[in-house]
Amino acid sequence: MKILPSRMKANRATGGKPLYRRIWFWAGLGISGGIVALIYGVSLIDRTLPNQSELNAVLREQTLTIKAADGTILQQQGEATREELKLEQIPDNLKKAFIASEDRRFRQHNGVDPQGIVRAGLNNLRSQGVVEGGSTITQQLTRILFLKQEQTIWRKLKEVRLAQKMEQELTKDQILERYLNLVYLGSGAYGVADAAWVYFSKSPDQLSLAEMATIAGLAPAPSLYAPDKNPEAAKRRRDLVLLRMQEDGVITPEQRQAALQEPLTLKSSLPKRVQVESPYFTSYIQKELPKYVSPNVLKSGGLVVETTLNPSWQKVAEEAVAKTLRNQGRWENFKQAAMVAIDPRSGEIKAMVGGKDFGKNQFNRVTQAQRQPGSTFKGFVYATAIASGKSPYDSYEDAPFVVDGYEPKNYSENFHGSMNIRDALTRSVNIIAVKVLIDVGFTPTIKLAHDMGIKSELKPTYSLALGSNEVNLLELTSAYGSFATLGLHTEPHGITRILNRQGKVIWSANFKSKRALDADSAAIMTWMLRNVVEAGTGGSAQLDNRPVAGKTGTSDEARDLWFIGYIPQMVTGVWLGNDDNRPTDGSSGSAAYTWHEFMEKAAEGMPVEKFPKRPKLEGRKGTIKAQSIKPKQVLNRSIDSDDDSEGESARNSNSEESGSSRRRRSRRSYAQEEQQSSDSTPRRRRRDAYGGLRLRSESSSNNSSEESSTPRRRSRRVESDSPPPQRTRRESSPANNSGSSGSSSSQPSWRDKLRPPKE
């Protein structure tokens, strides 16, 4: 009986209804649930958004920008602006035109503008069309950098949340700068600098007020308001932007009126971002990127690659190669050329020309073409000899010589008797090069070449001394750079830094120099290679005011023409030839002259540095242990007469006779480099003043089968026995019928008489 009154009192206190029937209970429960749901929804959205560090992104995804050493853009891929401007470089009226057009309360909101959304809705309703958007500049930037363009509520929620986060991370000026550099404005233009160029062929600071309003009016719908596609709509949109600028107090009524009366005059240009500078180099850079960054990073993109290329030197290199192809190439029957310049102290590639025309053929003859280097390989043979303790004045006999069935020959077919190593290198005598290789051994020579920078496989054959193993121009040039640095080698490379979308460095070059050759031996080799330029086969490479060292090289029938030369600060390699391996009528003197044309201009303003003095030769100890080869058979006489007496059927009976037949064919086809034979065919008139080589079969069944199955002979011809060429390489002297290096004649040849005047 006492409980009943208490229950009645409770019911009266609650109005006579239980809690679950009260409105305020459910209202409170709903609000609480909504708050919890909102918090959960926000956290769910946040988990799908980029992290805080990524909000500093300055580039779109799927883009790649390659820059030269001075910061100029060489190539861009993806939706990127060619010219990225700092905010202070953008005219004030252009910035304000975008704010008036896209986000009038940009400076007041925190990423999302409710007032702007309401105002845009009312204006669109009043105009019965979409004339104003509710998205802020910050929201548009988040969409550009992080989101796709699909029209979904989920994307809009992510956009709002990202905009709020971005406002917390960046200043208003940083947001505006990124937006003006990234916004798409139609016709392939990304950013205001590209748009100014695409529509008016101007830089942003040259735009008139009307042109600025036209560009700002493109942002909401570039395809609809593009002045080159829909000039009337573009003009109406421009006038609306000018009205808003006046309403916001940015311009005066007089300024607006003057801008309204200005005709819409276009001067269209292609987007600068589609231009590619130094395409052979940039394609090489793209192939190098996987070495330094992961596939995932490459796939996501947004990378800026800073390279070593010197744009001024690159231009000079392209001009030098084009000039040689235009002049010498036409007369000497070569269609292609390649050049690379490297700073040997750092390994940085400063210029690269991979061929005649990248648009027609993307094959890079600096990095991809494997060619026989001819006599340029002698540098490594003699360097091994010097490093093993030999003196440049050690003498060898230049006389008929056959080793294990292999018979190297000088092109002149003359012999000079006793000759020291230095003179043999200067005159590029083949027989002595092979004899030196036998003394020092295959293994030390191959190891030194690899240590100095040769990466291609080198086979232990006697023809190694004369450049029978194929290499590419980049590795050969880099290896010669080791002479310039007193024996230190640094890996050649074209990339200095790689930056991600946030502008942070994710990789930077840190290539260390390694000792490949002792300093004294390198200095002696430079002294010897200087003599090649001053008194030997490389005379066309001489520079007036600075010392040059280098080596020429030529292969069978002048198929490959080389010169690798250096000064203390730069090593440059040149190759001339044909992609299909056809013989040329040219000379390595043409390659040396091309080198001179480039270096003469590239070295302007560069301090003149001298090479180290030649070290004392007395009492030197070797740093490389020679591993002398022990041939099975050595003949100090020619076997030509024996081979020539054999009949046609005997010549085809075995590999040795096949080699003899090949040698006979070689005699008919070897082209000389600077001298001309007065009674030869037109093909033989361009004879090699530097001599040649014919390879005897090296007792290899592979070589024998190769020679018999292909018309492209692998017999080698390199320079030998020449008088020093003159700076003007067009001057040539006739050779006597025997092919020896006779005295020069002042009478020009029939070919020289027909040549066009030198540029």
PyMOL commands that set and color helices and strands:
alter all, ss='L'
color gray80, all
select helices_A, chain A and resi 3-13+19-21+23-47+52-56+87-89+92-102+114-127+137-146+153-169+172-182+192-200+204-206+209-216+222-225+231-247+253-260+272-274+279-291+295-300+311-326+328-332+374-387+421-426+430-440+442-452+462-466+473-484+519-535+539-541+556-558+588-602+640-644+648-651+655-669+682-685+701-709+750-754
alter helices_A, ss='H'
color red, helices_A
select strands_A, chain A and resi 64-67+73-77+303-307+336-343+348-353+395-398+402-403+417-420+488-489+495-499+505-508+514-515+549-554+560-567+570-577+634-635+676-677+734-735
alter strands_A, ss='S'
color yellow, strands_A
deselect
rebuild
show_as cartoon
